[in-house]
Amino acid sequence: MVALATSAGKEFQPSLLEAPEAAARVTEKAGGKKGGTQASGANYTIDTVRRFKQSLRKSDRLFFLIGIDAFSDIAKWHEAKALFAECDFIVASRPGYSLADVANALPEGLRPNSAITKPFQKQAAKGDLVLPGATVHLLEGVNQDISATAIREAAAKSKPLAKFLDPAVVDYIKKMGLYKNGG
């Protein structure tokens, strides 16, 4: 779907890094076991980030771009705390989220205590949040009132997707029957 969505832009190069066969080859070349830490086909973000970092120089910085709705569940991700050690986060903010919401979404051990975050409950999620073990840059001005979760839910209910997605991606989702069971 990424290849379909970016096909018109020559500045984009979709990666096969998360494709199971490509991931296994990269892990094996790095001297690891086939499949890395993945269990039964699961594809964890921490594994992808670590594989990607193998192609970078030590002086390079890696940034992980994510929407604030997905970031809200980051503490539940596999090896979430380790992920913050591997890269900085750029979180696309939206109206209605506070700086405290961002801080409180961090994994245990990185999250500041509530006495520190309480004054920020009414402050919009903007600027940078730099804490020991975590750097989060908040990207303002993202005015699309849509999320991947909402797109999956709309597809599951056979609602129109054309106002959110490239027509080629909409056709692919329909052709493949994706998200019919809510996933």
MISELUM-291405 format. One record per residue (C-alpha): x, y, z; residue in one letter; residue number from 1. Coordinates in steps of 0.02 Angstrom, whole numbers, plus 32768, in hexadecimal, padded with zeros to 4 digits. Example, Ala and Ser with C-alpha at 12.3 -4.5 7.8 and 13.67 -1.06 7.14 Angstrom:
<rs>
u=8267 | v=7F1F | w=8186 | residuo=A | num=1;
u=82AC | v=7FCB | w=8165 | residuo=S | num=2;
</rs>
This chain:
<rs>
u=8000 | v=8000 | w=8000 | residuo=M | num=1;
u=8092 | v=8075 | w=8021 | residuo=V | num=2;
u=80D3 | v=8056 | w=7F71 | residuo=A | num=3;
u=8028 | v=807D | w=7F29 | residuo=L | num=4;
u=8012 | v=811A | w=7F91 | residuo=A | num=5;
u=80BD | v=8160 | w=7F66 | residuo=T | num=6;
u=80CB | v=812A | w=7EB0 | residuo=S | num=7;
u=80B0 | v=81DB | w=7E6E | residuo=A | num=8;
u=813B | v=8225 | w=7ED8 | residuo=G | num=9;
u=81EB | v=8200 | w=7E9D | residuo=K | num=10;
u=8230 | v=8241 | w=7F41 | residuo=E | num=11;
u=81E5 | v=81AC | w=7F9C | residuo=F | num=12;
u=8235 | v=8100 | w=7F9F | residuo=Q | num=13;
u=81CD | v=807B | w=7FF3 | residuo=P | num=14;
u=8233 | v=7FFE | w=8056 | residuo=S | num=15;
u=821F | v=7F42 | w=8061 | residuo=L | num=16;
u=8275 | v=7F41 | w=810B | residuo=L | num=17;
u=81D9 | v=7F01 | w=8161 | residuo=E | num=18;
u=81B5 | v=7E7C | w=80DF | residuo=A | num=19;
u=81D2 | v=7DD5 | w=8138 | residuo=P | num=20;
u=8251 | v=7D92 | w=80BA | residuo=E | num=21;
u=82B3 | v=7E36 | w=80B5 | residuo=A | num=22;
u=82B4 | v=7E44 | w=8172 | residuo=A | num=23;
u=82F7 | v=7D93 | w=8185 | residuo=A | num=24;
u=8383 | v=7DB5 | w=8106 | residuo=R | num=25;
u=83B7 | v=7E56 | w=815E | residuo=V | num=26;
u=83B7 | v=7E01 | w=8208 | residuo=T | num=27;
u=841E | v=7D6D | w=81C8 | residuo=E | num=28;
u=849D | v=7DE1 | w=8173 | residuo=K | num=29;
u=84B3 | v=7E3A | w=8219 | residuo=A | num=30;
u=84DF | v=7D94 | w=826B | residuo=G | num=31;
u=843A | v=7D7C | w=82C3 | residuo=G | num=32;
u=83BF | v=7CEE | w=82BF | residuo=K | num=33;
u=833E | v=7CE6 | w=8236 | residuo=K | num=34;
u=82A8 | v=7D4B | w=826D | residuo=G | num=35;
u=8300 | v=7DB3 | w=82F3 | residuo=G | num=36;
u=8295 | v=7DC3 | w=838F | residuo=T | num=37;
u=81F6 | v=7DAC | w=832D | residuo=Q | num=38;
u=8182 | v=7D25 | w=836B | residuo=A | num=39;
u=8113 | v=7CC4 | w=82F4 | residuo=S | num=40;
u=8112 | v=7D45 | w=826A | residuo=G | num=41;
u=80F8 | v=7DDD | w=82DA | residuo=A | num=42;
u=814E | v=7E78 | w=8297 | residuo=N | num=43;
u=8184 | v=7EE7 | w=8326 | residuo=Y | num=44;
u=81B4 | v=7F9C | w=830B | residuo=T | num=45;
u=824F | v=7F8B | w=8378 | residuo=I | num=46;
u=8290 | v=7F03 | w=8302 | residuo=D | num=47;
u=8270 | v=7F6E | w=8268 | residuo=T | num=48;
u=82C6 | v=8005 | w=82B6 | residuo=V | num=49;
u=835D | v=7F9E | w=82E7 | residuo=R | num=50;
u=836A | v=7F52 | w=8239 | residuo=R | num=51;
u=835A | v=7FFE | w=81EA | residuo=F | num=52;
u=83E1 | v=8046 | w=825B | residuo=K | num=53;
u=845A | v=7FC4 | w=8216 | residuo=Q | num=54;
u=8458 | v=8026 | w=8173 | residuo=S | num=55;
u=8483 | v=80CB | w=81C9 | residuo=L | num=56;
u=8524 | v=8117 | w=8206 | residuo=R | num=57;
u=853C | v=8124 | w=82C2 | residuo=K | num=58;
u=8533 | v=81E2 | w=82B3 | residuo=S | num=59;
u=8487 | v=81DB | w=825E | residuo=D | num=60;
u=83E9 | v=8201 | w=82C1 | residuo=R | num=61;
u=834C | v=819F | w=82A2 | residuo=L | num=62;
u=82A0 | v=81EE | w=82B6 | residuo=F | num=63;
u=81FF | v=818C | w=82C4 | residuo=F | num=64;
u=8166 | v=81E8 | w=8281 | residuo=L | num=65;
u=80C0 | v=81B5 | w=82D0 | residuo=I | num=66;
u=8013 | v=81FF | w=82EA | residuo=G | num=67;
u=7FE1 | v=8230 | w=8399 | residuo=I | num=68;
u=7F51 | v=81B3 | w=839B | residuo=D | num=69;
u=7FCB | v=8122 | w=837F | residuo=A | num=70;
u=804B | v=8170 | w=83F5 | residuo=F | num=71;
u=7FC8 | v=816A | w=847F | residuo=S | num=72;
u=7FE0 | v=80AC | w=8484 | residuo=D | num=73;
u=809E | v=80AD | w=8474 | residuo=I | num=74;
u=80B9 | v=806B | w=8525 | residuo=A | num=75;
u=8061 | v=7FC9 | w=84F2 | residuo=K | num=76;
u=80D8 | v=7FA8 | w=8460 | residuo=W | num=77;
u=8158 | v=7F1B | w=8466 | residuo=H | num=78;
u=81F8 | v=7F5D | w=84B8 | residuo=E | num=79;
u=81B1 | v=800D | w=84BB | residuo=A | num=80;
u=8235 | v=8055 | w=852F | residuo=K | num=81;
u=82C1 | v=800F | w=84C1 | residuo=A | num=82;
u=8271 | v=8060 | w=8429 | residuo=L | num=83;
u=828B | v=810D | w=8475 | residuo=F | num=84;
u=8344 | v=80E5 | w=848A | residuo=A | num=85;
u=8351 | v=80BC | w=83D0 | residuo=E | num=86;
u=82FF | v=8158 | w=8387 | residuo=C | num=87;
u=82AF | v=8200 | w=83A7 | residuo=D | num=88;
u=81F4 | v=820E | w=8389 | residuo=F | num=89;
u=8199 | v=828F | w=8321 | residuo=I | num=90;
u=80E3 | v=828B | w=8355 | residuo=V | num=91;
u=8062 | v=82DB | w=82E2 | residuo=A | num=92;
u=7FF5 | v=8338 | w=835E | residuo=S | num=93;
u=7F3E | v=8364 | w=8351 | residuo=R | num=94;
u=7ECA | v=83DB | w=83AB | residuo=P | num=95;
u=7E87 | v=8394 | w=844C | residuo=G | num=96;
u=7F29 | v=8341 | w=8485 | residuo=Y | num=97;
u=7F93 | v=838E | w=850E | residuo=S | num=98;
u=804B | v=8387 | w=8534 | residuo=L | num=99;
u=801C | v=8321 | w=85CE | residuo=A | num=100;
u=7FC5 | v=82A1 | w=855C | residuo=D | num=101;
u=8068 | v=828A | w=84FE | residuo=V | num=102;
u=80D0 | v=8279 | w=859C | residuo=A | num=103;
u=8053 | v=8200 | w=85EB | residuo=N | num=104;
u=8057 | v=8191 | w=8550 | residuo=A | num=105;
u=8110 | v=816B | w=856A | residuo=L | num=106;
u=8142 | v=80BE | w=85A8 | residuo=P | num=107;
u=8158 | v=80A1 | w=8662 | residuo=E | num=108;
u=8204 | v=80D9 | w=8696 | residuo=G | num=109;
u=8207 | v=8167 | w=8617 | residuo=L | num=110;
u=8165 | v=81B8 | w=864D | residuo=R | num=111;
u=8173 | v=824D | w=86C3 | residuo=P | num=112;
u=810C | v=8242 | w=8762 | residuo=N | num=113;
u=8060 | v=8291 | w=8764 | residuo=S | num=114;
u=8098 | v=8325 | w=87CF | residuo=A | num=115;
u=8107 | v=835C | w=8740 | residuo=I | num=116;
u=8088 | v=8340 | w=86B4 | residuo=T | num=117;
u=7FEE | v=8387 | w=870C | residuo=K | num=118;
u=8015 | v=843E | w=86E0 | residuo=P | num=119;
u=801F | v=840D | w=8627 | residuo=F | num=120;
u=7F70 | v=83C1 | w=861B | residuo=Q | num=121;
u=7F2B | v=845D | w=85C9 | residuo=K | num=122;
u=7FC5 | v=8486 | w=8561 | residuo=Q | num=123;
u=7FB4 | v=8452 | w=84AB | residuo=A | num=124;
u=8025 | v=83C6 | w=846F | residuo=A | num=125;
u=80AB | v=842D | w=8419 | residuo=K | num=126;
u=8165 | v=8449 | w=8426 | residuo=G | num=127;
u=81E2 | v=83C8 | w=8462 | residuo=D | num=128;
u=81DC | v=8352 | w=84F5 | residuo=L | num=129;
u=828E | v=8324 | w=8528 | residuo=V | num=130;
u=829D | v=82AC | w=85B9 | residuo=L | num=131;
u=8324 | v=8233 | w=85F2 | residuo=P | num=132;
u=8313 | v=81A2 | w=8576 | residuo=G | num=133;
u=8290 | v=81F2 | w=8504 | residuo=A | num=134;
u=8289 | v=8281 | w=8488 | residuo=T | num=135;
u=81E2 | v=82AC | w=8439 | residuo=V | num=136;
u=81CD | v=8337 | w=83BA | residuo=H | num=137;
u=811A | v=836D | w=83A2 | residuo=L | num=138;
u=80E9 | v=8398 | w=82F0 | residuo=L | num=139;
u=8063 | v=841C | w=82EA | residuo=E | num=140;
u=7FF1 | v=844F | w=825D | residuo=G | num=141;
u=7FB9 | v=83A1 | w=822B | residuo=V | num=142;
u=7F06 | v=83C9 | w=8203 | residuo=N | num=143;
u=7ECA | v=8324 | w=81BD | residuo=Q | num=144;
u=7E41 | v=82E4 | w=822F | residuo=D | num=145;
u=7E62 | v=822F | w=8204 | residuo=I | num=146;
u=7EC9 | v=81A1 | w=8248 | residuo=S | num=147;
u=7EFC | v=80F4 | w=820E | residuo=A | num=148;
u=7E85 | v=80AF | w=8291 | residuo=T | num=149;
u=7DF3 | v=8111 | w=8248 | residuo=A | num=150;
u=7E20 | v=80D9 | w=8198 | residuo=I | num=151;
u=7E24 | v=8022 | w=81CD | residuo=R | num=152;
u=7D7D | v=8036 | w=8226 | residuo=E | num=153;
u=7D2F | v=8089 | w=818D | residuo=A | num=154;
u=7D70 | v=7FFE | w=811C | residuo=A | num=155;
u=7D2B | v=7F79 | w=8193 | residuo=A | num=156;
u=7C80 | v=7FCC | w=8182 | residuo=K | num=157;
u=7C92 | v=7FDD | w=80C4 | residuo=S | num=158;
u=7C89 | v=809A | w=80D0 | residuo=K | num=159;
u=7CD7 | v=8107 | w=8046 | residuo=P | num=160;
u=7D93 | v=8120 | w=8058 | residuo=L | num=161;
u=7DB7 | v=8190 | w=7FC2 | residuo=A | num=162;
u=7DBC | v=8231 | w=8028 | residuo=K | num=163;
u=7E48 | v=81E8 | w=8095 | residuo=F | num=164;
u=7EB2 | v=817E | w=8020 | residuo=L | num=165;
u=7EFD | v=817A | w=7F73 | residuo=D | num=166;
u=7E84 | v=8121 | w=7EFA | residuo=P | num=167;
u=7F04 | v=8097 | w=7ED8 | residuo=A | num=168;
u=7F0D | v=8071 | w=7F93 | residuo=V | num=169;
u=7E4F | v=806F | w=7FA2 | residuo=V | num=170;
u=7E45 | v=7FF4 | w=7F10 | residuo=D | num=171;
u=7ECB | v=7F85 | w=7F5F | residuo=Y | num=172;
u=7E71 | v=7F81 | w=8007 | residuo=I | num=173;
u=7DCF | v=7F4F | w=7FB1 | residuo=K | num=174;
u=7E23 | v=7ECF | w=7F3E | residuo=K | num=175;
u=7E7F | v=7E7C | w=7FCE | residuo=M | num=176;
u=7DEB | v=7E87 | w=8046 | residuo=G | num=177;
u=7E56 | v=7EDB | w=80CA | residuo=L | num=178;
u=7E10 | v=7F10 | w=8172 | residuo=Y | num=179;
u=7D6C | v=7EB3 | w=815A | residuo=K | num=180;
u=7D7D | v=7E68 | w=8207 | residuo=N | num=181;
u=7DAA | v=7F0C | w=825B | residuo=G | num=182;
u=7E69 | v=7EED | w=8252 | residuo=G | num=183;
</rs>
